[in-house]
Amino acid sequence: MASGPGKSPSHERRQRDPERTKLEILAVATQEFADRGFAGARVDEIAAQTRTTKRMIYYYFGSKELLYIAALEKAYEAIRITEQSVDIDNLDPVAAVRKLAELTFDRHEANPNFSRLVSHENMQRAQFITAGGGFPGLDRPVIKMLQYALEQGRSSGVFRRDIDVFDVHMLISSFCFFRINNQYTFRANFGRNLVEPARRAMYRQMIGDVVIQYLTSAPS
């Protein structure tokens, strides 16, 4: 059947597959928001890159603010899916924590837009994540797995007892976040490329070493 007057085949495909269209818009919007932040991003540019219209984007998402929240939520959802794929049940506590640290390292490296989105959202004092209710529908597998590993380590006497799971998570995340988000200023100031492939294995092991040292050291 021929396309109707003034309608391209791609336009008709988008009409028939709204979910695919929404995912395409979200992918482009995520890049735009990661590059420019909420204030700098332009819905017109997102529409141009998805070969749709500003009106269609608002039809699907309601507003620029809701599109931004949807992009944030999708980015967090992708991270949670990655976390759920990890199995630490058969690992000893030290190996389990090291594996979770390496998982965080890998996911930040593989998803630089996530780190940039989070950076922009922090500059806005988590305004939109707060408006989204903290995305209560998204579980936090890495916290549960890390808590389990810490409990096993404490029970066996390997880890110190005065440990808070969120502090350990912060320690891991801060290293991984800094390496991705601050790579350009760090290189400009010190001439060190934090994402240089030759140093990757060293940095990946380093975060595990630091965390295990903290967990097994005597309390101050």
Secondary structure, 3 states (H helix, E strand, C coil): CCCCCCCCHHHHHHHHCHHHHHHHHHHHHHHHHHHHHHHHCCHHHHHHHCCCCHHHHHHHHCCHHHHHHHHHHHHHHHHHHHHHCCCCCCCCHHHHHHHHHHHHHHHHHHCHHHHHHHHHHHHCCCHHHHHCCCCCCCCCHHHHHHHHHHHHHHHCCCCCCCCCHHHHHHHHHHHHHHHHHCHHHHHHHHCCCCCCHHHHHHHHHHHHHHHHHHHHCCCC
